[in-house]
Amino acid sequence: MKKVLVLEDEAGIRSFIAINLRRAGYEVIEAESGEEALERLAQHRDIRLALLDVMLPGIDGFEVCRRIRATGSNIGIIMLTARSQEMDKVTGLMTGADDYVTKPFSPAELTARVDALMRRSGGDAAEESAELVQGPFALNTRSHTLSKNGRPIKLTQVEYAIMKLFMENPDKPLTREEILDMVWGQDYFGEVKIVDVNIRRLRLKIEDDTAAPTYITTVWGLGYRWQA
């Protein structure tokens, strides 16, 4: 059974989330503080996805996310926030989250987000080992790894999916809506601006100069183009 960590300090909300995820077939590991979440992650190495509440005393959801990514882990991460301010969403994504859900949310919405991210993190077990090589980049579609000039670059599952989409469509302008549909899925509930934040994060990892990107270029009024 696929394991999901739920970090939420309000017992009622945590129980609500856990019940609905268990009904959807997930094994839920609960934590009510950032410190406890980090302990649970260390104890359960097979956790594949984490739901992290942003507003917590002590170590908050942003810091837990940073620490997860600092270890090199590419588990799926969804941030839970009661606030709708744009900065919270951007902060969560820039610290390494794959998605965010704003409270209040419906069980169907949350389960759909978890299902979609779990599918991406699971990959395709039947996929044959192959490499996409363009310019200084090599993307291994079996191990979901990327290297630049032989140097490994750590990617989240969403970043990997975006890179794969780009490298399968070199020199082709892709709209934000096309990227959203192909990476997050056509049933995604969120906003198209999540694409821009993830592109910004990806550029920080692969570009020689983020102020003048040459690999992921902006097609003004449309979206982005991959050139290597």
C-alpha positions as CSV (number, residue, x, y, z in Angstrom):
1,M,0.0,0.0,0.0
2,K,1.3,3.5,-0.9
3,K,2.3,5.6,2.1
4,V,1.4,9.3,2.5
5,L,2.6,11.5,5.4
6,V,0.0,14.0,6.6
7,L,1.5,16.9,8.7
8,E,-1.4,19.0,10.2
9,D,-1.5,20.3,13.7
10,E,-5.3,20.6,13.9
11,A,-6.5,17.1,14.9
12,G,-9.9,17.5,13.2
13,I,-8.5,18.4,9.9
14,R,-5.8,15.8,10.1
15,S,-8.4,13.1,10.8
16,F,-10.6,14.3,8.0
17,I,-7.7,14.1,5.5
18,A,-6.5,10.7,6.8
19,I,-10.0,9.1,6.6
20,N,-10.5,10.2,3.0
21,L,-7.0,9.1,1.9
22,R,-7.5,5.7,3.6
23,R,-10.8,5.4,1.7
24,A,-8.9,6.0,-1.5
25,G,-6.5,3.2,-0.7
26,Y,-3.5,4.9,0.9
27,E,-1.7,4.1,4.1
28,V,-1.5,7.3,6.1
29,I,1.3,8.3,8.5
30,E,0.2,11.2,10.7
31,A,2.2,14.0,12.4
32,E,1.1,17.1,14.3
33,S,4.4,19.0,14.3
34,G,7.2,19.6,11.9
35,E,9.6,17.8,14.3
36,E,7.4,14.7,14.4
37,A,7.0,14.8,10.6
38,L,10.8,14.6,10.2
39,E,10.9,11.7,12.6
40,R,8.2,9.8,10.8
41,L,10.0,10.3,7.5
42,A,13.2,8.9,9.0
43,Q,11.2,5.9,10.3
44,H,9.3,5.2,7.1
45,R,11.7,5.4,4.2
46,D,9.0,4.2,1.8
47,I,6.7,7.2,2.2
48,R,6.1,8.4,-1.3
49,L,4.1,11.6,-0.8
50,A,3.8,14.3,2.0
51,L,1.0,16.7,2.7
52,L,2.5,19.5,4.7
53,D,0.5,22.2,6.5
54,V,2.2,25.6,6.2
55,M,1.0,27.3,9.4
56,L,2.7,25.4,12.3
57,P,4.4,26.4,15.5
58,G,8.1,25.6,15.6
59,I,9.3,23.9,12.4
60,D,6.7,24.9,9.8
61,G,5.7,23.2,6.5
62,F,8.1,25.3,4.4
63,E,11.1,24.3,6.6
64,V,10.0,20.6,6.5
65,C,9.9,20.8,2.7
66,R,13.3,22.4,2.6
67,R,14.8,19.7,4.8
68,I,13.2,16.9,2.7
69,R,14.7,18.4,-0.5
70,A,18.1,19.0,1.1
71,T,18.4,15.2,1.6
72,G,18.0,14.7,-2.2
73,S,14.6,13.1,-1.7
74,N,12.2,13.4,-4.7
75,I,9.0,12.3,-2.9
76,G,5.9,14.1,-3.9
77,I,5.1,17.2,-1.7
78,I,1.8,19.1,-1.5
79,M,1.6,22.1,0.7
80,L,-1.7,22.8,2.7
81,T,-2.4,26.4,3.5
82,A,-5.4,28.3,4.9
83,R,-4.1,31.5,3.3
84,S,-4.6,32.5,-0.3
85,Q,-1.8,35.1,-0.6
86,E,0.3,34.6,-3.7
87,M,3.5,34.7,-1.8
88,D,2.6,31.6,0.2
89,K,2.0,29.6,-3.0
90,V,5.2,30.8,-4.6
91,T,7.3,30.2,-1.4
92,G,6.0,26.6,-1.1
93,L,6.8,25.8,-4.7
94,M,10.3,27.5,-4.6
95,T,11.2,25.5,-1.5
96,G,10.6,22.3,-3.4
97,A,6.9,21.5,-3.2
98,D,5.2,20.0,-6.3
99,D,1.7,21.4,-5.6
100,Y,-0.4,23.3,-3.1
101,V,-4.0,23.1,-1.9
102,T,-5.7,26.0,-0.3
103,K,-8.1,25.4,2.6
104,P,-11.0,24.7,2.7
105,F,-10.8,21.9,0.1
106,S,-13.1,19.1,-0.9
107,P,-12.1,15.4,-0.4
108,A,-12.4,14.9,-4.1
109,E,-10.0,17.7,-4.9
110,L,-7.4,16.6,-2.4
111,T,-7.6,12.9,-3.5
112,A,-7.3,13.9,-7.1
113,R,-4.2,16.0,-6.4
114,V,-2.7,13.1,-4.4
115,D,-3.6,10.5,-7.1
116,A,-2.0,12.7,-9.9
117,L,1.2,13.3,-8.0
118,M,1.4,9.7,-7.0
119,R,1.1,8.5,-10.6
120,R,4.0,10.8,-11.6
121,S,6.2,9.7,-8.7
122,G,5.5,6.0,-9.5
123,G,6.5,6.3,-13.1
124,D,5.9,3.6,-15.6
125,A,7.3,0.3,-14.5
126,A,7.2,-1.0,-18.0
127,E,9.1,1.9,-19.5
128,E,12.3,0.7,-21.2
129,S,15.6,2.2,-20.2
130,A,16.4,5.1,-22.5
131,E,18.2,8.4,-22.5
132,L,17.3,11.7,-24.1
133,V,20.5,13.5,-24.9
134,Q,20.4,17.1,-26.1
135,G,23.3,19.6,-25.8
136,P,25.0,19.1,-22.4
137,F,21.9,17.4,-21.0
138,A,21.1,13.6,-20.6
139,L,17.8,12.6,-19.2
140,N,17.4,9.0,-18.2
141,T,13.7,8.0,-18.5
142,R,14.1,4.9,-16.5
143,S,15.8,6.3,-13.4
144,H,14.2,9.7,-13.8
145,T,17.6,11.4,-13.5
146,L,19.1,14.4,-15.3
147,S,22.8,15.3,-15.8
148,K,24.5,18.3,-17.3
149,N,28.0,17.8,-18.7
150,G,28.0,14.6,-16.7
151,R,27.1,16.3,-13.4
152,P,23.8,15.1,-11.8
153,I,21.1,17.6,-11.2
154,K,18.5,16.8,-8.5
155,L,14.9,17.1,-9.7
156,T,11.5,16.8,-8.1
157,Q,9.0,14.6,-10.0
158,V,7.3,17.6,-11.4
159,E,10.6,19.1,-12.6
160,Y,11.5,15.8,-14.2
161,A,8.1,15.7,-16.0
162,I,8.6,19.2,-17.3
163,M,12.2,18.4,-18.5
164,K,10.9,15.2,-20.3
165,L,8.2,17.2,-22.0
166,F,10.6,19.8,-23.2
167,M,13.2,17.3,-24.4
168,E,10.6,15.3,-26.3
169,N,9.5,18.6,-28.0
170,P,12.8,20.5,-28.8
171,D,12.4,23.9,-30.4
172,K,8.6,23.7,-30.2
173,P,6.8,26.5,-28.4
174,L,4.6,25.1,-25.7
175,T,1.8,27.1,-24.1
176,R,1.4,27.2,-20.3
177,E,-2.0,25.4,-20.7
178,E,-0.3,22.6,-22.7
179,I,2.4,22.2,-20.1
180,L,-0.2,22.2,-17.3
181,D,-2.3,19.6,-19.0
182,M,0.6,17.3,-19.9
183,V,2.4,17.5,-16.5
184,W,-0.4,18.1,-14.0
185,G,-3.2,16.4,-15.9
186,Q,-6.3,17.7,-17.6
187,D,-8.3,17.3,-14.3
188,Y,-6.0,19.6,-12.4
189,F,-7.9,22.0,-10.1
190,G,-5.2,24.6,-9.7
191,E,-4.0,27.7,-11.5
192,V,-1.8,27.9,-14.6
193,K,0.7,30.2,-12.8
194,I,2.0,27.0,-11.1
195,V,3.8,26.4,-14.4
196,D,5.7,29.7,-14.2
197,V,6.9,29.1,-10.7
198,N,8.2,25.6,-11.6
199,I,9.9,26.9,-14.7
200,R,11.6,29.5,-12.5
201,R,12.8,26.8,-10.1
202,L,14.0,24.6,-13.0
203,R,16.0,27.4,-14.5
204,L,17.8,27.9,-11.2
205,K,19.0,24.3,-11.6
206,I,20.0,24.1,-15.2
207,E,20.7,27.6,-16.6
208,D,24.2,29.0,-16.7
209,D,22.7,32.5,-16.2
210,T,19.1,32.6,-14.9
211,A,18.9,36.3,-15.8
212,A,19.4,35.4,-19.4
213,P,18.2,31.8,-19.9
214,T,19.2,30.0,-23.0
215,Y,17.8,26.5,-22.6
216,I,14.2,27.3,-21.4
217,T,13.3,30.5,-23.2
218,T,10.1,32.5,-22.9
219,V,7.8,32.9,-25.8
220,W,6.1,36.1,-24.9
221,G,2.3,35.9,-24.8
222,L,2.4,32.1,-25.3
223,G,4.6,30.0,-23.0
224,Y,8.1,28.4,-23.3
225,R,10.5,26.8,-25.7
226,W,13.3,24.3,-25.1
227,Q,16.5,24.8,-26.9
228,A,19.7,22.9,-26.2
